[in-house]
Amino acid sequence: MSEQWSLTLDCARPRELAAFWCLALGYVPAAPPEGFATWEAWQTHFKVPEDEWDDGAFIEDPDGVRPGVSFLKVPEPKAVKNRMHFDIHVGGGRKEPFEVRWPRVQAVVDKLVAAGGAVLRVDELDGTPDHVTMADPEGNEFDVL
């Protein structure tokens, strides 16, 4: 039996980072919990102080298949390389010809750079571009392949 799980990223600006990852993953902002019309209603019900209402953001797969992602505000900045990262599979895999795969990868890289991401490097396989290592607006590394 598998357990339900989600991924949480510590960050400085939860809503901004959540918006970037919605674009990167094809996710949407998470709906409020069942029984609540809004997140504000949920926070009010559980007596979350208003000055903490922007301390978290949540996104979800619009099809409800993939895990959710939470973004929680923390005081300290990111200090070291991630030990875990997202791989965003957009090219169709190495079974696809480079001429088909690479334009797909590059289109997503361009979209994410425009949204505040940064290209860290293009990794090659046998002298041919294979995937792009990027950073989100707060420096969290991920790959587009």
N, C-alpha and C positions, 0 to 999 in steps of 0.2 A: 504494500500500500504506500503510495507516495503522499507526502504532505504538501499542502499549499504553501507557497513561499513567495517572497518578493525581495527586491534588491533595494538597499538604502544607500544614498550618497550623502555624505556630509558636505556642506557647502556654506558659502557666505550669503548668497542670494537665491533662495529656493525657487521663487516664482520664475525668475529669469532663466535659471538652469533648467527647470522643468519645461519651459517653452522651447529651449534649444533641443532637449531630448525628445520632445513630442515630434519635432521636425525630423530629427535623426532616425527615430525608430518607427515613425508612422503611428504614434500613440496619440491619445487625447487626454485632456485634464480629467482626472477621476471624478466620477459622480459622488455626491455626498453619500454617507452611509445610509442604509435602508432605514426608513422612518424619519428622515430629515430632508427638508426641501432644499436646504443650502448647507454649505460648510459652516457658515456663520451660525446657523441654528444649532448645529451639532456642537460647536465650540461654546456657545452660550449655555446649552444644556449641561455640558460637562464643566462649566465654570472656568474655562480657559481665559486667562486675563487678555483683554483686547490688545495689549502691547505684545502679545505672543502670537497673534493670529497670522502673522506673516512668517512665522518661524518654520513652516513646513509647506510642502506642495506634493501632490500625488498625481501620477499619470498612469494610464492603463491602456491596454490593447483594446481597440474598439470592438474587436471580435471576441474578446474575453478568453482568448486561448493562451497567450503568453503572460508571464508574470508581471505584476505591477512594479512600479519604481517610485520610491519615496525620496524626497530631498529634504534634509533637515539642517537647519541653521546651526552652525557651531562657531565659536569665537576664534578658533585658530585657523590660519590659512593652510592650504595643502603644502606639505613639506618635502615629500619624496615621491618617486615613481610609484604608480599603482602596481599592486601585486595581482590585481584582477581587473579585467577590462572588457568592454563590449567589442565584439566583432560584428560589423554590419555587413551582411552578405547581400550585395546588390548586383554583382557582376555575372552571377550564374555559375560560378565555380570554374576550375581549371579545365573542365571538359568543354567549355565554350571557347571558340577561337578568340585570340587576343583582340582582334579587330571588332569583335562584338562585345566582349567583356569590358575592355578598358574604357570605352566611352561611357558605359554605365557607371563605372567607378568614378570617373572624372566628373560626371554630371552631379553626382551626390557630393563629392568633395567640394566642388564649386558652390553648391547650395549651402553647405555647412560653413564654409569660409565666409560667405555673405552673411550668415547668421551669427558670426562671432567666433567660429572655430578657427583653428590654425593648423596648417600642415607642418608636421615635425620632420617627416622624411618620406620618401618613396622607396619602398623595399623592393628589390629585384630578385628574380629567380633566373639564373643562367643569362644574365644581362638584359632581361626584359622586365619592365615594371610588373609587379605582382599585386601589391596592395599599398595603401597609403596609411601611415601612422599619423594620427591627428591628436589635437587636444581640444577639449571643449572650452567655453569661455573662462572656466576656473582652473584650467590646466590638467584636467583628468584625461589620460590617454585612452585612445580607442583606435581600432583599425577599420578601414573601409576596404572591402575586397570583393 
